[in-house]
Amino acid sequence: MTASTAGAQRLREFKMPDVGEGLTEAEILKWYVQPGDTVTDGQVICEVETAKAAVELPSPFDGVVHALHFDEGVTVDVGTAIISVDTDPGAGPAEPAAAADAPAAPAEEEPEPKGRQAVLVGYGAAPSATKRRARKAQPGVPAQPEPVHAGLQAELNGRAVVAPVAPAPVAPAPAVPAGRPLAKPPVRKLAKDLGIDLATIAPTGPDGIITREDVHAAAAPAPSVAPSPEPEAAAPAEAGVVDTGARERRVPVKGVRKATAQAMVNSAFTAPHVTEFITVDVTRTMKLVQELKQDPDMAGLRVNPLLLVAKAFLVAIKRHPEVNAAWDEANQEIVYKDYVNLGIAAATPRGLIVPNIKDAGVKTLPRLAEELGELVATAREGKTSPAAMSGGTVTITNVGVFGVDTGTPILNPGESAILAFGAVKLQPWVHKGKVKARQVTTLALSFDHRLIDGELGSKLLADIAAILEHPKRLITWG
């Protein structure tokens, strides 16, 4: 066995796993290790963002990090190697079997690592057949006589560099290269966010790399110069034409926002939506919220109107269990569910997500409050797991926290109904025959008309309103 073969066997590659349910890619948000660092089985090595959530990936090997194959900010296909680990560092330096300047070839029939497999959904599935697109050759870029810069290795792998017949003369100042500009992925993202065309930037980095400083310099306003008189013959700009390029920003749609957009389009044009509205006096419910905050059984728990709206929704579903269903298009069946996984729409820095409380219909009010608080806190931290966002049956969206009266919510895909809870406002209301100031809100219920007809949807919404108007029904009906 040659030394290079032995080194290749020591280098174990950790491939991007399917950290969700059938997801095909994930973006590397942050590396927690660097080449040369010692890692142990189960140690978190990086954080990635999928279309559903941010997830920390543990190493399945013990050893020393040999190489990171992708920079932060790069989206990687499931099944692609993202890190190499030398599992026997005491045997001397490990070298890959292939030449350093050639693309790495996948190991043939490599046995599974002895270390523990990462505890992730779908880990161990066959690698994706998707391959990275080969880079096009740049005929105008001369071959470098010195060793290739380490930061360019990933860029140059798989791309032919054609040398000119005669050496190019040394330019007195950096010039903008022909062809595709050289820049690392984070620099490309920065340029895109700032609206800067990389082809217009003169690189100052080693080997003609465009650096972050180059991008910031290009984005900085030009220094003021004393205006010179323009020739009288200069043609004026066309009337009515405005250059909007400097006042627009383009942000790639990816991760949670991309998944949400696709899901909403699919839902809106697949399930026939019907939305009904009801305005209700919730004065008694708001008083009950204040009383529960003083209840010893609710000590340390977050008690708010959303908690009682959730409980009212669950009690109403218990009275009308037919609404808790799903449409199976493939088998042309309606699937009735004897459990309620209550989704809570949560706005996060990464976009809208809808984690759900499992078996919410059988939980006591204190337990429901505890899990609701944990769900919201985890979502805001960006740590919601993919499992927490799957299997929902119905959802609540609290638009009232933004001062909005109500809306026409779109169903979460695969669910039968979604309830919008509007702002609670002090309004004139007829109460016991007299106009009084009462706390009033508007509820909107959207439902899948294939599963729920107008009568059933109306009864469900009316029951929710009746409970919130007279919350003692939580006891008599629950």
Sine and cosine of phi, psi and omega as CSV:
sin_phi,cos_phi,sin_psi,cos_psi,sin_omega,cos_omega
0.00,0.00,0.80,-0.60,-0.02,-1.00
-0.97,0.26,0.28,-0.96,0.01,-1.00
-0.90,0.44,-0.63,0.78,-0.02,-1.00
-0.92,0.39,-0.59,0.81,0.03,-1.00
-0.92,0.40,-0.67,0.74,0.03,-1.00
-0.89,0.45,-0.65,0.76,0.01,-1.00
-0.90,0.43,-0.62,0.79,-0.01,-1.00
-0.91,0.41,-0.59,0.81,0.01,-1.00
-0.94,0.34,-0.49,0.87,0.03,-1.00
-0.96,0.27,-0.48,0.88,-0.03,-1.00
-0.99,0.17,0.91,-0.41,0.00,-1.00
-0.96,-0.27,0.72,-0.69,-0.03,-1.00
-0.98,-0.19,0.74,-0.67,0.08,-1.00
-0.99,-0.16,0.87,-0.50,-0.06,-1.00
-0.99,-0.11,0.50,-0.86,0.02,-1.00
-0.86,0.51,0.89,-0.46,-0.02,-1.00
-1.00,0.08,0.25,-0.97,0.14,-0.99
-0.99,0.16,0.99,-0.16,-0.09,-1.00
-1.00,0.03,0.06,1.00,0.06,-1.00
-0.82,-0.58,-0.67,-0.74,0.01,-1.00
-0.85,-0.53,1.00,-0.02,0.01,-1.00
0.99,0.16,0.28,0.96,0.03,-1.00
-0.94,0.33,0.51,-0.86,-0.10,-1.00
-0.95,-0.32,-0.23,0.97,-0.05,-1.00
-0.41,-0.91,0.27,-0.96,0.05,-1.00
-0.45,-0.89,0.50,-0.86,0.02,-1.00
-0.99,-0.15,0.73,-0.68,0.04,-1.00
-0.98,0.21,0.93,-0.38,-0.01,-1.00
-0.99,0.10,-0.70,0.71,-0.10,-0.99
-0.42,-0.91,0.70,-0.71,0.16,-0.99
-1.00,-0.06,0.72,-0.69,0.06,-1.00
-0.98,-0.18,-0.05,1.00,0.02,-1.00
-0.73,-0.68,0.30,-0.95,0.03,-1.00
-0.70,-0.71,0.32,-0.95,0.04,-1.00
-0.81,0.59,0.72,-0.69,-0.04,-1.00
0.99,-0.16,-0.28,0.96,0.01,-1.00
-0.97,0.24,0.58,-0.82,0.09,-1.00
-1.00,0.07,0.74,-0.68,0.02,-1.00
-0.83,-0.56,0.43,-0.90,0.03,-1.00
-0.84,-0.54,0.37,-0.93,0.01,-1.00
-0.84,0.55,0.84,-0.54,0.00,-1.00
1.00,-0.09,-0.15,0.99,0.01,-1.00
-0.96,0.29,0.69,-0.72,0.02,-1.00
-0.93,0.36,0.81,-0.58,-0.04,-1.00
-0.95,-0.31,-0.43,0.90,0.01,-1.00
-0.30,-0.95,0.23,-0.97,0.08,-1.00
-0.88,-0.48,0.75,-0.67,0.00,-1.00
-0.82,-0.57,0.43,-0.90,0.05,-1.00
-0.90,-0.44,0.81,-0.58,0.06,-1.00
-0.98,-0.20,-0.13,-0.99,0.05,-1.00
-0.95,0.32,-0.08,1.00,-0.04,-1.00
-0.88,-0.48,-0.59,0.80,-0.09,-1.00
-0.22,-0.98,0.17,-0.99,0.14,-0.99
-1.00,0.00,0.72,-0.69,-0.10,-0.99
-0.72,-0.70,0.66,-0.75,0.08,-1.00
-1.00,-0.03,0.74,-0.68,-0.03,-1.00
-0.98,-0.21,0.79,-0.61,0.06,-1.00
-1.00,-0.02,0.47,-0.88,0.05,-1.00
-0.98,0.20,0.68,-0.73,0.09,-1.00
-1.00,-0.03,0.09,1.00,-0.06,-1.00
-0.84,-0.55,0.37,-0.93,0.29,-0.96
-0.98,-0.21,0.66,-0.75,0.05,-1.00
0.39,-0.92,-0.38,-0.93,-0.02,-1.00
-0.88,-0.48,0.73,-0.68,0.00,-1.00
-0.89,0.45,0.84,-0.55,0.01,-1.00
-1.00,-0.04,-0.68,0.73,-0.04,-1.00
-0.32,-0.95,0.56,-0.83,0.18,-0.98
-0.98,-0.20,0.82,-0.58,-0.12,-0.99
-1.00,0.07,-0.24,0.97,-0.02,-1.00
-0.63,-0.77,0.52,-0.85,0.06,-1.00
-0.99,0.14,0.24,-0.97,0.12,-0.99
-0.90,0.44,0.59,-0.81,0.00,-1.00
1.00,-0.04,-0.05,1.00,-0.03,-1.00
-1.00,-0.09,0.70,-0.72,0.07,-1.00
-1.00,0.00,0.78,-0.62,-0.13,-0.99
-0.85,-0.52,0.67,-0.74,0.05,-1.00
-0.94,0.35,0.56,-0.83,0.11,-0.99
-0.87,0.50,0.70,-0.71,-0.01,-1.00
1.00,-0.09,-0.05,1.00,0.02,-1.00
-1.00,-0.05,0.71,-0.71,0.01,-1.00
-0.91,0.42,0.75,-0.67,-0.01,-1.00
-0.91,-0.41,-0.31,0.95,-0.03,-1.00
-0.45,-0.89,0.57,-0.82,0.09,-1.00
-0.92,-0.40,0.68,-0.73,-0.03,-1.00
-0.82,-0.58,0.77,-0.64,0.09,-1.00
-0.99,0.12,0.95,-0.33,-0.08,-1.00
-0.99,0.11,-0.07,1.00,0.03,-1.00
-0.65,-0.76,0.91,0.40,-0.09,-1.00
-0.91,0.42,-0.37,0.93,-0.03,-1.00
-0.94,0.33,-0.21,0.98,-0.05,-1.00
-1.00,0.03,0.14,0.99,0.00,-1.00
0.97,-0.22,0.01,-1.00,-0.04,-1.00
-0.88,0.47,0.66,-0.75,0.04,-1.00
-0.98,-0.21,0.73,-0.68,0.02,-1.00
-0.85,-0.53,0.66,-0.75,0.06,-1.00
-0.90,0.43,0.45,-0.89,-0.04,-1.00
-0.91,0.41,-0.54,0.84,-0.03,-1.00
-0.99,0.11,0.31,-0.95,0.04,-1.00
-0.89,0.45,0.45,-0.90,-0.09,-1.00
-0.91,0.42,-0.49,0.87,-0.07,-1.00
-0.99,-0.12,0.18,0.98,0.03,-1.00
-0.95,-0.30,0.48,-0.88,0.03,-1.00
-0.87,0.49,0.62,-0.78,-0.02,-1.00
-0.94,0.33,0.74,-0.67,0.02,-1.00
-1.00,-0.09,0.58,-0.82,0.00,-1.00
-0.91,0.40,0.56,-0.83,0.01,-1.00
-0.91,0.41,0.58,-0.82,-0.02,-1.00
-1.00,-0.08,0.85,-0.53,0.06,-1.00
0.76,0.65,0.73,0.69,-0.03,-1.00
-0.96,0.28,0.75,-0.66,0.00,-1.00
-0.93,0.38,0.40,-0.92,0.02,-1.00
-0.90,0.43,0.58,-0.81,0.02,-1.00
-0.90,0.44,0.50,-0.86,0.00,-1.00
-0.95,0.30,-0.39,0.92,-0.02,-1.00
-0.93,0.37,0.18,-0.98,0.00,-1.00
-0.91,0.40,0.67,-0.75,0.08,-1.00
-0.95,0.31,0.54,-0.84,0.03,-1.00
-0.89,0.45,0.68,-0.73,-0.04,-1.00
-0.99,0.14,0.99,0.10,-0.07,-1.00
-0.65,-0.76,0.48,-0.88,0.01,-1.00
-0.92,0.40,0.80,-0.60,0.09,-1.00
0.98,0.21,0.10,1.00,-0.02,-1.00
-0.91,0.41,0.66,-0.75,0.00,-1.00
0.99,-0.15,-0.01,1.00,0.04,-1.00
-0.94,0.34,0.32,-0.95,-0.01,-1.00
-0.87,0.49,0.61,-0.79,-0.03,-1.00
-0.87,0.49,0.47,-0.88,0.03,-1.00
-0.90,0.43,0.58,-0.82,0.02,-1.00
-0.98,0.18,-0.12,0.99,-0.01,-1.00
-0.93,0.37,0.74,-0.67,0.03,-1.00
-0.90,-0.44,0.46,-0.89,0.02,-1.00
-0.95,0.32,0.64,-0.76,0.00,-1.00
-0.94,0.34,0.74,-0.67,0.00,-1.00
-0.92,0.39,0.61,-0.79,0.03,-1.00
-0.95,0.31,0.55,-0.83,0.07,-1.00
-0.98,0.18,0.48,-0.88,0.01,-1.00
-0.95,0.31,0.52,-0.85,0.05,-1.00
-0.93,-0.36,0.99,-0.16,-0.07,-1.00
-0.91,0.40,-0.31,0.95,-0.06,-1.00
-1.00,-0.06,0.05,1.00,-0.06,-1.00
-0.97,-0.23,0.86,-0.50,-0.03,-1.00
-0.96,0.28,0.45,-0.90,0.05,-1.00
-0.94,0.35,0.57,-0.82,-0.05,-1.00
-1.00,0.02,0.77,-0.64,0.02,-1.00
-0.96,0.27,-0.44,0.90,-0.02,-1.00
-1.00,-0.06,0.16,-0.99,-0.02,-1.00
-0.86,0.50,0.53,-0.85,-0.03,-1.00
-0.92,0.38,0.67,-0.74,0.02,-1.00
-0.89,0.46,0.66,-0.75,-0.10,-0.99
-0.86,0.52,-0.61,0.79,-0.04,-1.00
-0.92,0.39,-0.31,0.95,-0.03,-1.00
-1.00,-0.08,-0.11,0.99,-0.13,-0.99
-0.84,0.55,-0.71,0.70,-0.02,-1.00
-0.91,0.41,-0.50,0.87,0.00,-1.00
-0.97,0.26,-0.59,0.81,-0.10,-0.99
-1.00,0.09,-0.39,0.92,0.02,-1.00
-0.86,0.51,0.78,-0.63,0.05,-1.00
0.99,0.12,0.08,1.00,-0.01,-1.00
-0.82,-0.58,0.75,-0.66,0.01,-1.00
-0.98,0.18,0.69,-0.72,0.06,-1.00
-0.93,-0.38,0.91,-0.42,-0.10,-0.99
-0.99,-0.11,0.80,-0.60,0.00,-1.00
-1.00,0.04,0.59,-0.81,0.05,-1.00
-0.96,0.28,0.23,-0.97,-0.01,-1.00
-0.91,0.41,-0.68,0.73,0.00,-1.00
-0.89,-0.46,0.56,-0.83,0.01,-1.00
-0.89,0.45,0.63,-0.78,-0.01,-1.00
-0.96,0.28,0.59,-0.81,0.04,-1.00
-0.92,0.39,0.50,-0.87,0.00,-1.00
-0.96,0.30,0.83,-0.55,-0.02,-1.00
-0.99,0.10,0.58,-0.81,0.01,-1.00
-0.94,0.34,-0.37,0.93,-0.01,-1.00
-0.62,-0.78,0.43,-0.90,0.01,-1.00
-0.87,0.49,0.66,-0.75,0.00,-1.00
-0.89,-0.45,0.37,-0.93,0.02,-1.00
-0.95,0.30,0.85,-0.53,-0.06,-1.00
-0.94,0.33,0.47,-0.88,0.08,-1.00
-0.98,0.18,0.35,-0.94,0.02,-1.00
0.98,0.20,-0.37,-0.93,-0.05,-1.00
-0.96,0.26,0.83,-0.56,-0.01,-1.00
-0.89,0.46,0.50,-0.87,0.02,-1.00
-1.00,-0.06,0.84,-0.55,0.02,-1.00
-0.30,-0.95,0.55,-0.83,0.04,-1.00
-0.96,0.30,0.41,-0.91,-0.04,-1.00
-0.79,0.61,-0.69,0.73,0.02,-1.00
-0.89,0.46,-0.56,0.83,0.02,-1.00
-0.94,0.35,-0.62,0.78,0.04,-1.00
-0.89,0.46,-0.66,0.75,0.02,-1.00
-0.89,0.45,-0.68,0.74,0.02,-1.00
-0.87,0.49,-0.69,0.72,0.00,-1.00
-0.90,0.44,-0.65,0.76,0.01,-1.00
-0.91,0.42,-0.67,0.74,0.02,-1.00
-0.89,0.45,-0.57,0.82,-0.03,-1.00
-1.00,0.02,-0.07,1.00,0.01,-1.00
0.96,0.27,0.50,0.86,-0.03,-1.00
-0.97,-0.23,0.75,-0.67,0.07,-1.00
-0.99,0.12,0.89,-0.46,-0.03,-1.00
-0.87,0.49,-0.45,0.89,-0.03,-1.00
-0.93,0.37,-0.27,0.96,-0.02,-1.00
-0.99,-0.10,0.02,1.00,-0.10,-1.00
-0.98,-0.20,0.72,-0.70,0.10,-0.99
-1.00,0.08,0.89,-0.45,-0.07,-1.00
-0.95,0.30,0.56,-0.83,0.06,-1.00
-0.86,-0.51,-0.09,1.00,-0.02,-1.00
-0.98,0.19,0.16,-0.99,0.02,-1.00
-0.87,0.50,0.62,-0.78,0.05,-1.00
0.87,0.49,0.42,0.91,0.07,-1.00
0.98,0.18,0.41,0.91,0.03,-1.00
-0.99,0.17,0.66,-0.75,0.15,-0.99
-0.99,0.13,0.82,-0.58,-0.05,-1.00
-0.99,-0.15,0.17,-0.99,0.06,-1.00
-0.87,0.49,-0.61,0.79,0.01,-1.00
-0.89,0.45,-0.59,0.81,0.05,-1.00
-0.88,0.47,-0.67,0.74,-0.02,-1.00
-0.91,0.41,-0.71,0.70,0.01,-1.00
-0.89,0.46,-0.61,0.79,0.01,-1.00
-0.91,0.42,-0.62,0.79,0.01,-1.00
-0.94,0.34,-0.49,0.87,-0.01,-1.00
-0.99,0.14,-0.32,0.95,-0.03,-1.00
-0.93,0.37,0.58,-0.81,0.03,-1.00
-0.89,0.45,0.59,-0.80,0.00,-1.00
-0.92,0.40,0.59,-0.81,0.01,-1.00
-0.89,0.46,0.58,-0.82,-0.03,-1.00
-0.92,0.38,0.71,-0.71,0.01,-1.00
-0.79,-0.61,0.63,-0.78,-0.02,-1.00
-0.86,0.52,0.80,-0.60,-0.05,-1.00
-0.90,0.43,0.66,-0.75,0.06,-1.00
-0.98,-0.20,0.55,-0.84,-0.04,-1.00
-0.88,0.47,0.75,-0.66,0.00,-1.00
-0.99,0.11,0.54,-0.84,0.07,-1.00
-0.85,0.53,0.62,-0.78,-0.03,-1.00
-0.89,0.46,-0.41,0.91,-0.07,-1.00
-0.99,0.11,-0.03,1.00,-0.03,-1.00
-0.87,0.49,0.73,-0.69,-0.04,-1.00
-0.98,0.18,0.73,-0.68,0.02,-1.00
-0.94,0.35,0.42,-0.91,0.04,-1.00
-0.89,0.46,0.50,-0.87,-0.01,-1.00
-0.88,0.48,0.75,-0.66,-0.06,-1.00
-0.88,0.47,0.69,-0.72,0.07,-1.00
1.00,0.07,-0.10,1.00,0.00,-1.00
-1.00,-0.04,0.83,-0.55,-0.03,-1.00
-0.87,-0.50,0.75,-0.66,0.05,-1.00
-0.99,0.15,0.95,-0.31,-0.04,-1.00
-0.99,-0.13,-0.03,1.00,-0.08,-1.00
-0.85,0.52,-0.61,0.79,-0.05,-1.00
-0.98,0.19,-0.14,0.99,-0.04,-1.00
-0.92,-0.40,0.28,0.96,0.03,-1.00
-0.82,-0.58,0.50,-0.86,0.06,-1.00
-0.80,-0.60,0.61,-0.79,0.04,-1.00
-0.88,-0.47,0.82,-0.57,-0.02,-1.00
-0.86,-0.50,0.81,-0.59,0.01,-1.00
-0.86,0.52,0.67,-0.74,0.06,-1.00
-1.00,0.04,0.92,-0.40,-0.02,-1.00
-0.42,-0.91,0.07,-1.00,0.06,-1.00
0.89,0.45,-0.66,-0.75,-0.09,-1.00
-0.88,0.47,-0.66,0.75,-0.04,-1.00
-0.90,0.43,-0.63,0.77,0.02,-1.00
-0.91,0.42,-0.70,0.72,0.00,-1.00
-0.90,0.43,-0.64,0.77,0.01,-1.00
-0.90,0.44,-0.70,0.72,-0.01,-1.00
-0.87,0.49,-0.71,0.70,0.00,-1.00
-0.90,0.44,-0.66,0.75,-0.02,-1.00
-0.91,0.42,-0.66,0.76,-0.03,-1.00
-0.93,0.37,-0.62,0.78,0.05,-1.00
-0.90,0.44,-0.72,0.70,0.01,-1.00
-0.87,0.49,-0.68,0.74,-0.03,-1.00
-0.92,0.39,-0.72,0.70,-0.08,-1.00
-0.89,0.45,-0.55,0.84,-0.08,-1.00
-0.96,-0.28,0.19,0.98,0.06,-1.00
-0.91,-0.42,-0.80,0.60,-0.01,-1.00
-1.00,-0.01,0.79,-0.61,0.06,-1.00
-0.94,0.33,0.94,-0.33,-0.07,-1.00
-0.99,0.12,0.64,-0.77,0.21,-0.98
-0.77,-0.64,0.70,-0.71,0.02,-1.00
-0.83,-0.55,0.76,-0.65,0.07,-1.00
-0.86,-0.51,0.45,-0.89,-0.09,-1.00
-0.80,-0.60,0.48,-0.88,0.11,-0.99
-0.48,-0.88,0.67,-0.74,0.05,-1.00
-0.97,-0.25,0.73,-0.68,-0.16,-0.99
-0.66,-0.75,0.57,-0.82,0.09,-1.00
-0.99,0.14,0.92,-0.39,-0.05,-1.00
-0.94,-0.35,0.43,0.90,-0.03,-1.00
-0.85,0.52,-0.70,0.71,-0.02,-1.00
-0.92,0.39,-0.60,0.80,0.04,-1.00
-0.90,0.43,-0.65,0.76,0.01,-1.00
-0.91,0.40,-0.57,0.82,0.08,-1.00
-0.92,0.39,-0.63,0.77,0.01,-1.00
-0.91,0.42,-0.57,0.82,0.06,-1.00
-0.85,0.52,-0.71,0.71,0.00,-1.00
-0.91,0.41,-0.60,0.80,0.02,-1.00
-0.92,0.38,-0.65,0.76,-0.02,-1.00
-0.92,0.40,-0.49,0.87,0.02,-1.00
-0.90,0.43,-0.40,0.92,0.02,-1.00
-0.99,-0.12,-0.06,1.00,-0.04,-1.00
-0.97,0.25,0.77,-0.63,0.01,-1.00
-0.85,0.53,-0.52,0.85,-0.01,-1.00
-0.94,0.35,-0.29,0.96,-0.01,-1.00
-0.95,-0.31,0.20,0.98,-0.03,-1.00
-0.87,0.49,0.72,-0.69,0.01,-1.00
0.99,0.15,-0.03,1.00,-0.01,-1.00
-0.97,-0.26,0.48,-0.88,0.03,-1.00
-1.00,0.09,0.91,-0.42,0.00,-1.00
-0.94,-0.34,0.85,-0.53,0.01,-1.00
-0.56,-0.83,0.13,-0.99,-0.01,-1.00
-0.86,0.52,-0.55,0.83,-0.01,-1.00
-0.86,0.51,-0.57,0.82,0.01,-1.00
-0.87,0.50,-0.71,0.71,-0.03,-1.00
-0.97,0.26,-0.53,0.85,0.10,-1.00
-0.90,0.44,-0.67,0.75,0.04,-1.00
-0.88,0.48,-0.69,0.72,0.00,-1.00
-0.91,0.41,-0.64,0.77,0.04,-1.00
-0.89,0.45,-0.65,0.76,0.04,-1.00
-0.87,0.48,-0.70,0.71,-0.02,-1.00
-0.92,0.40,-0.64,0.77,0.02,-1.00
-0.91,0.40,-0.65,0.76,0.01,-1.00
-0.90,0.43,-0.62,0.79,0.05,-1.00
-0.91,0.41,-0.59,0.81,0.04,-1.00
-0.88,0.47,-0.57,0.82,0.02,-1.00
-0.98,0.22,-0.40,0.92,-0.01,-1.00
-0.74,-0.68,0.93,0.36,-0.12,-0.99
-0.90,0.45,-0.28,0.96,-0.02,-1.00
-0.91,0.41,-0.34,0.94,-0.02,-1.00
-0.96,0.27,-0.34,0.94,-0.07,-1.00
-1.00,0.02,0.99,0.17,-0.13,-0.99
-0.55,-0.83,0.10,-1.00,0.03,-1.00
-0.63,-0.78,0.49,-0.87,0.00,-1.00
-0.99,-0.14,0.86,-0.51,0.04,-1.00
-0.99,-0.15,0.99,-0.13,-0.06,-1.00
-0.92,0.39,-0.63,0.77,-0.07,-1.00
-0.88,0.47,-0.68,0.73,-0.05,-1.00
-0.99,-0.17,-0.01,1.00,-0.04,-1.00
0.79,0.61,0.82,0.58,0.00,-1.00
-0.72,-0.70,0.44,-0.90,0.18,-0.98
-0.98,-0.21,0.80,-0.60,-0.03,-1.00
-0.97,-0.23,0.94,-0.33,0.04,-1.00
-1.00,0.03,0.70,-0.72,-0.13,-0.99
-0.91,-0.42,0.74,-0.68,-0.01,-1.00
-1.00,-0.06,0.30,0.95,0.06,-1.00
-0.67,-0.74,0.41,-0.91,0.02,-1.00
-0.84,-0.54,0.90,-0.43,0.15,-0.99
-0.98,-0.19,0.97,-0.26,-0.15,-0.99
-1.00,0.05,0.92,-0.39,0.04,-1.00
-0.99,0.13,0.57,-0.82,0.06,-1.00
-0.83,-0.55,0.93,-0.38,0.01,-1.00
-0.92,0.39,0.81,-0.59,-0.07,-1.00
-0.78,-0.62,0.79,-0.61,0.08,-1.00
-1.00,0.08,0.81,-0.59,-0.02,-1.00
-0.79,-0.61,0.24,-0.97,0.06,-1.00
-0.84,0.55,-0.43,0.90,-0.01,-1.00
-1.00,0.00,-0.07,1.00,-0.01,-1.00
0.83,-0.55,-0.07,-1.00,-0.04,-1.00
-0.98,0.19,0.77,-0.63,0.11,-0.99
-0.76,-0.64,0.35,-0.94,-0.05,-1.00
-0.74,-0.67,0.97,0.22,0.12,-0.99
-0.95,0.31,0.33,-0.94,-0.04,-1.00
-0.72,-0.69,0.44,-0.90,0.05,-1.00
-1.00,-0.03,0.89,-0.46,-0.06,-1.00
-0.95,0.32,0.66,-0.75,0.04,-1.00
0.78,0.63,0.68,0.73,-0.05,-1.00
-0.89,0.45,-0.46,0.89,-0.08,-1.00
-0.92,0.39,-0.30,0.95,-0.03,-1.00
-0.95,-0.31,0.14,0.99,-0.06,-1.00
-1.00,-0.02,0.56,-0.83,0.09,-1.00
-0.95,0.33,0.24,-0.97,-0.01,-1.00
-0.89,0.46,-0.70,0.72,0.06,-1.00
-0.87,0.49,-0.66,0.75,0.00,-1.00
-0.93,0.38,-0.61,0.79,0.04,-1.00
-0.90,0.44,-0.66,0.75,0.03,-1.00
-0.90,0.43,-0.65,0.76,0.00,-1.00
-0.89,0.45,-0.74,0.68,-0.04,-1.00
-0.95,0.32,-0.54,0.84,0.06,-1.00
-0.91,0.42,-0.67,0.74,0.04,-1.00
-0.90,0.44,-0.68,0.73,0.02,-1.00
-0.90,0.43,-0.64,0.77,-0.01,-1.00
-0.88,0.48,-0.74,0.68,-0.04,-1.00
-0.92,0.40,-0.68,0.73,-0.01,-1.00
-0.89,0.45,-0.69,0.73,0.00,-1.00
-0.90,0.43,-0.63,0.78,0.00,-1.00
-0.91,0.43,-0.67,0.74,-0.01,-1.00
-0.92,0.40,-0.49,0.87,0.04,-1.00
-0.99,0.16,-0.11,0.99,-0.02,-1.00
0.96,0.28,0.40,0.92,-0.08,-1.00
-0.93,-0.36,0.26,0.97,0.01,-1.00
-0.91,0.41,0.75,-0.66,-0.02,-1.00
-0.99,0.16,0.44,-0.90,0.07,-1.00
-0.84,0.54,-0.58,0.82,-0.01,-1.00
-0.89,0.45,-0.55,0.84,-0.01,-1.00
-0.94,0.34,-0.28,0.96,-0.03,-1.00
-0.96,-0.28,0.15,0.99,0.01,-1.00
-0.92,-0.40,0.45,-0.89,0.09,-1.00
0.99,0.12,0.21,0.98,0.01,-1.00
-0.92,0.38,0.47,-0.88,0.01,-1.00
-0.91,-0.42,-0.65,0.76,0.07,-1.00
-0.62,-0.78,0.29,-0.96,-0.09,-1.00
-0.65,-0.76,0.46,-0.89,0.17,-0.99
-0.88,-0.47,0.71,-0.71,0.15,-0.99
-0.86,-0.51,0.83,-0.55,-0.09,-1.00
-0.99,-0.11,1.00,0.10,0.01,-1.00
-0.98,0.18,-0.21,0.98,-0.01,-1.00
-0.90,0.43,-0.44,0.90,-0.01,-1.00
-0.91,0.42,-0.29,0.96,0.04,-1.00
-0.99,-0.15,0.14,0.99,0.00,-1.00
0.99,0.16,0.22,0.98,-0.04,-1.00
-1.00,0.00,0.67,-0.74,-0.04,-1.00
-0.93,0.37,-0.73,0.68,0.06,-1.00
-0.08,-1.00,-0.11,-0.99,0.01,-1.00
-0.31,-0.95,-0.13,-0.99,0.06,-1.00
-0.90,-0.44,1.00,0.10,-0.11,-0.99
-0.92,0.39,0.51,-0.86,0.06,-1.00
-1.00,-0.08,0.67,-0.74,-0.02,-1.00
-0.87,0.50,0.64,-0.77,0.21,-0.98
-0.93,0.36,0.74,-0.68,-0.09,-1.00
-0.79,0.62,0.73,-0.68,0.04,-1.00
1.00,0.03,-0.10,1.00,-0.02,-1.00
-0.98,-0.21,0.27,-0.96,-0.09,-1.00
-0.99,-0.14,-0.44,0.90,-0.09,-1.00
-0.42,-0.91,0.44,-0.90,0.10,-1.00
-0.62,-0.78,0.72,-0.69,-0.05,-1.00
-0.94,-0.33,0.83,-0.56,0.08,-1.00
-0.99,-0.13,0.81,-0.59,-0.01,-1.00
-0.97,-0.25,0.91,-0.42,-0.07,-1.00
-1.00,0.05,0.01,-1.00,-0.03,-1.00
-0.92,0.40,0.61,-0.79,0.08,-1.00
-1.00,-0.04,0.86,-0.51,-0.07,-1.00
-0.77,-0.64,0.50,-0.87,0.08,-1.00
-0.98,0.19,0.88,-0.47,-0.07,-1.00
-0.68,-0.73,0.40,-0.91,0.13,-0.99
-0.93,0.37,0.74,-0.67,-0.11,-0.99
-0.56,-0.83,0.64,-0.77,0.05,-1.00
-0.98,0.21,0.91,-0.41,-0.04,-1.00
-0.76,-0.65,0.88,-0.47,-0.04,-1.00
0.82,0.58,0.69,0.72,0.10,-0.99
0.99,0.13,-0.01,1.00,-0.02,-1.00
-0.79,-0.62,0.51,-0.86,0.04,-1.00
-0.99,0.15,0.87,-0.49,-0.02,-1.00
-0.73,-0.68,0.30,-0.95,0.11,-0.99
-0.99,0.17,0.88,-0.47,-0.01,-1.00
-0.77,-0.64,0.38,-0.92,0.04,-1.00
-1.00,0.06,0.86,-0.50,-0.18,-0.98
-0.79,-0.62,0.56,-0.83,0.09,-1.00
-0.65,-0.76,0.24,-0.97,0.06,-1.00
-0.87,-0.50,0.75,-0.66,0.04,-1.00
-0.96,-0.29,0.58,-0.81,0.09,-1.00
-0.78,-0.63,0.77,-0.64,0.00,-1.00
-0.88,-0.47,0.90,-0.44,0.14,-0.99
-0.98,-0.17,0.66,-0.75,-0.01,-1.00
-0.57,-0.82,0.34,-0.94,0.02,-1.00
-0.98,0.19,0.92,-0.40,-0.10,-1.00
-0.95,0.32,-0.18,0.98,0.12,-0.99
-0.95,0.31,-0.48,0.88,-0.07,-1.00
-0.98,-0.21,-0.59,0.81,-0.13,-0.99
-0.83,-0.56,0.87,-0.49,0.05,-1.00
-1.00,0.09,0.08,-1.00,-0.07,-1.00
-0.86,0.51,-0.62,0.79,-0.02,-1.00
-0.91,0.42,-0.75,0.66,-0.03,-1.00
-0.91,0.41,-0.66,0.75,0.03,-1.00
-0.89,0.45,-0.63,0.78,0.01,-1.00
-0.92,0.39,-0.65,0.76,0.02,-1.00
-0.90,0.43,-0.66,0.75,0.00,-1.00
-0.89,0.46,-0.74,0.68,-0.02,-1.00
-0.91,0.41,-0.64,0.77,0.01,-1.00
-0.90,0.44,-0.60,0.80,0.02,-1.00
-0.93,0.36,-0.64,0.77,0.05,-1.00
-0.87,0.50,-0.71,0.70,0.00,-1.00
-0.90,0.44,-0.65,0.76,-0.02,-1.00
-0.90,0.44,-0.63,0.78,0.02,-1.00
-0.92,0.40,-0.67,0.74,-0.01,-1.00
-0.94,0.35,-0.47,0.88,0.05,-1.00
-0.97,0.22,-0.59,0.81,0.04,-1.00
-0.77,-0.64,0.99,0.14,-0.13,-0.99
-0.89,0.45,-0.18,0.98,0.08,-1.00
-0.89,0.45,-0.30,0.95,0.04,-1.00
-0.92,0.38,-0.29,0.96,0.12,-0.99
-0.86,0.52,-0.49,0.87,0.02,-1.00
-1.00,0.06,-0.76,0.65,-0.10,-1.00
-0.95,0.31,-0.51,0.86,-0.01,-1.00
-0.99,-0.13,-0.43,0.90,-0.08,-1.00
-0.98,0.21,0.00,0.00,0.00,0.00
